Amino acid sequence: MAFQKEGATIVAEHALVIGKKGKALLSKAQQTFNKLNKKIKKLHGQIKDFATQYDDCLAWYSAEIYPVEQRSIVLRAEVAKLLYAVYCNDKSVSKKDRKAIKGVILQQIDDIFYSTADHDDELKKIFNAISGEDYNKIANEGFDDSKSEMEQMFSDMGLDIDMSNIGKDDDMPTIMRKIQEQMENAKANQEKEPPKQKKKTKRQQAQEAKEKELEEVRERSIKNIYRQLVKALHPDLERNEDLRIEKEALMKELTIAYKNNDLHTLLKLELNWIQHESDHLETLTDDKLNIYNQLLKEQVEDLEAELSVTGQHPRYAPLERFLVYGYVSKDALKAEPGQLKQIIASIESSIYNLKNGNVKQEIAEVVASYNYHFRNLR
């Protein structure tokens, strides 16, 4: 839907554009305004497409990969326990082969514990017995080191973040929520007690005064747009039933945009209304557009930052290993179930051999596989 009048075009459902009026060229402020709004429209589309792609991939992962992964974890645990029984009880196994079996068991346990937060107590005991270390102690130390590194990272950013309330058994969404709460508290404390700074130069003082004045003008502009549109769009003052319903919808959009400080939507509503109802496009002076443009630049920066971290949300963590240059490789994703099923078939074969008297054959294959991988890692 577009409203057209005297050469100026405002496209309500697409890009927000101020067109030429006759042969007159657009001013620099008008050109910037158009450019920024096209950029915002493009970024909104990219964020939506990116999130849609990730959500589709996550849904496919949950349906096609996750159940197979869980099956492989159960089988890995079973084969680790069977190998441990051989390691403890079969005296015919040589010292060299025992070392290989030990390596395979520890690798299986490591893979299992990395893949799931529900750590089997029996596997912990096996780990303690063959590694000579205490699993819980190592896990706690590793988690404490990770917390210390994150606290240092935040400290380098100027934020005093206390991560003592985060436990190693917390899942990722809980950890992210707690960190977000800490960051908000740290920023609030910074605002209450700003750090002491060196005396500012006259140039710095003038710049701050200018920024403060511009911020005040911005706030007044947003409030003025909102107040003017509330008066124009209030449905209670409309007698025409069709227009009243239309205004109710617009009022909802206006209220949401104002609460979210969404200047782009407020501008779109304002310009559409001006173009639809009046002949006052000349009221959008360059001075007013310059204020809008500064806010739109900030919105572009915010959207670019949002786009850059869209795939880093904790809910997308299972897709991390399928990323190629920042995007999910659908080929790798689609190939994963087949690869997992091959691994499962191999593990099931190992379990069958270990349970049905083919222990020597299985141990020989385990040792050969371990030695092959060990040589390739050297």
Helices and strands as residue ranges (DSSP letters): E 2-5, E 8-11, H 28-60, I 61-65, H 66-89, H 95-115, H 121-131, H 135-156, H 172-192, H 202-233, G 235-237, H 241-259, H 263-277, G 281-283, H 286-309, G 310-312, G 314-322, E 323-324, E 327-328, H 330-355, H 359-377
